[in-house]
Amino acid sequence: MAGRQAGVALVLGVATGSCIWSAVAAGGMSAIILASEWAIVGLRFAAAAYLGWLAFKPARAAFRTRAVNGTQPNPRTTGSYMRGLLIHLTNPKAILFFGALYAFGLQVGATTGTVLLTTGAVVLQSILIFVGLAVMFSHPPVAEGTAVFGEPSRAFSLPSSGRRQQVFC
């Protein structure tokens, strides 16, 4: 599996993770968050550290990875679905989002139908948005247009009459 198929499989894993976190939050995690201020603060710090790590990894990889013969490296695509699922299940932002959605977004005493409707809307939205993005960014003209940002030296230059002009570097 490669390209568009791998991307769609990955985002379906993310959508499954959204469904799982939504069910966990609807099942009582929100009550724990409402009752415990330290849980919210801890989740915020964990989410901030996770975001920092997520920013560091691609920045480091961008400086290490070089295209060979003008082609982009082909990432492994085996296990794309599981990778997407694990990314989402270990993402503290997702935990905080779903906990807050049900804790603060639904009224106390919301009916089962309201909770199920909210869960269904979240899952449907996740699938539509993430699959749409995977398909869009796997379309060759879009992928080629965004590939320029894979090389740090090219990310800060603009095309100018057949040669590249440095902007910030």
Number of C-alpha atoms within 10 A of each C-alpha: 12 14 16 16 14 20 23 23 24 25 27 22 24 26 26 22 24 25 19 18 22 26 17 16 24 22 12 13 20 21 16 14 21 15 11 11 10 10 13 17 12 12 16 16 12 16 18 14 13 16 14 11 12 11 11 11 10 13 13 10 12 14 12 10 14 15 11 8 6 7 9 14 10 9 9 11 16 12 14 21 21 18 17 21 22 16 16 22 19 12 15 20 18 18 23 21 14 25 25 19 17 27 21 14 11 15 10 9 7 10 11 10 9 13 17 14 12 18 22 14 12 17 19 14 14 20 20 13 12 18 21 14 15 19 15 14 18 18 13 10 11 12 12 13 10 12 14 14 13 18 17 16 14 17 16 15 16 12 10 9 7 6 9 12 14 14 10 8 10
